[in-house]
Structures are given as C-alpha cells and as structure tokens.
Amino acid sequence: MAVRFAGALKELRIHLCQTNQQSAGVRDFIQKYYVGLKKENPKFPILIRECSGVQPRVWARYDRGVEMSESLSDFTSDQVLQIIQKLNSV
C-alpha cells in the first residue's frame, strides 16, 4: 500500500467518533494505514479529528481552497483507503 499525495491535493481531514459503530472502519483504517501514509508523505498534512457522536467523513482540500468530502459511514478500512485514493486522483 503506497499512496503518494501529489498534484492539487493539499490536505486531508478525517472526522470520526471514538465509539460509534459507523466509525469502526475508520478507526481500523487509522490503525492499519496511517503510519504507512505518513512514511510515504512525511510533510503532507493528514488531520485526524475525533468527536463524540460525529458521523465519519473525510475532507480533501485542493488548490485555491476547493474542498470535497465523502461519507465514511459503515465503511471498512479498505473502503476508506479506496476513497482516499479516489480523492487523491481528482
């Protein structure tokens, strides 16, 4: 799993709940893939935001302040990775 962030993508923000079932795949994604992503992209900002009761979502910020977001509710860790790869290729 090697994802290099490049091009117009400038930042990723991942919002999740520490306890709800809808965020289980996102929590699993962080445990499985976060360290590898940071090793491949040491200076790229990947922000993890935890808040009780929030629905899991990823936000991608691009050049000129353009933002896109995708719901991660009830996704597996591999599905979360696929969404991040998709946002990277926009």
C-alpha positions as CSV (number, residue, x, y, z in Angstrom):
1,M,0.0,0.0,0.0
2,A,1.8,3.0,-1.2
3,V,-0.2,6.2,-1.7
4,R,1.8,9.3,-2.7
5,F,-0.1,12.5,-2.3
6,A,0.6,14.9,-5.2
7,G,-0.9,17.3,-7.6
8,A,-3.7,19.6,-6.4
9,L,-4.4,17.8,-3.1
10,K,-3.1,19.9,-0.2
11,E,-4.7,18.4,3.0
12,L,-6.8,15.5,4.3
13,R,-9.1,15.8,7.3
14,I,-10.7,12.7,8.7
15,H,-13.6,13.1,11.2
16,L,-14.7,10.2,13.3
17,C,-16.3,9.2,16.6
18,Q,-14.2,7.2,19.1
19,T,-17.0,4.8,20.0
20,N,-19.9,4.6,17.4
21,Q,-20.2,1.6,15.1
22,Q,-20.3,3.8,12.0
23,S,-16.7,4.9,12.6
24,A,-15.3,1.4,13.3
25,G,-13.8,1.1,9.8
26,V,-12.2,4.5,10.0
27,R,-10.6,3.6,13.4
28,D,-9.4,0.4,11.8
29,F,-8.0,2.3,8.8
30,I,-6.0,4.6,11.1
31,Q,-4.5,1.6,12.9
32,K,-3.7,-0.2,9.7
33,Y,-2.7,2.5,7.2
34,Y,-1.9,5.8,8.9
35,V,1.7,5.1,9.7
36,G,2.4,3.9,6.2
37,L,0.7,7.0,4.7
38,K,2.8,9.3,6.9
39,K,6.0,7.4,5.9
40,E,5.2,7.9,2.2
41,N,4.1,11.5,2.8
42,P,6.0,12.9,5.8
43,K,5.2,16.6,5.2
44,F,1.7,16.1,3.9
45,P,-1.0,17.2,6.5
46,I,-3.3,14.4,7.4
47,L,-5.5,15.7,10.2
48,I,-7.5,13.2,12.4
49,R,-10.4,14.8,14.3
50,E,-12.3,12.8,16.9
51,C,-15.6,14.0,18.3
52,S,-18.3,12.1,20.2
53,G,-21.3,11.3,18.0
54,V,-19.9,12.7,14.8
55,Q,-20.6,10.8,11.5
56,P,-17.3,9.6,9.9
57,R,-16.2,11.7,6.9
58,V,-13.1,12.6,5.0
59,W,-12.5,16.1,3.7
60,A,-9.9,16.9,0.9
61,R,-8.6,20.4,0.4
62,Y,-7.2,21.2,-3.0
63,D,-5.6,24.2,-4.7
64,R,-7.4,27.6,-4.3
65,G,-9.4,26.4,-1.3
66,V,-11.6,23.9,-3.1
67,E,-12.9,21.2,-0.8
68,M,-14.6,17.9,-1.4
69,S,-15.9,15.4,1.2
70,E,-17.1,11.9,1.3
71,S,-19.0,10.0,3.9
72,L,-17.2,7.1,5.5
73,S,-20.2,5.7,7.5
74,D,-20.1,1.9,7.9
75,F,-17.1,1.6,5.6
76,T,-14.3,-1.0,6.1
77,S,-10.7,0.2,6.4
78,D,-10.0,-0.9,2.8
79,Q,-13.0,1.1,1.5
80,V,-11.7,4.1,3.4
81,L,-8.4,3.7,1.6
82,Q,-10.1,3.5,-1.7
83,I,-12.0,6.8,-1.0
84,I,-8.7,8.5,-0.1
85,Q,-7.1,7.2,-3.3
86,K,-10.0,8.5,-5.3
87,L,-9.7,11.9,-3.7
88,N,-6.0,11.9,-4.4
89,S,-6.6,11.3,-8.1
90,V,-9.1,14.2,-8.6
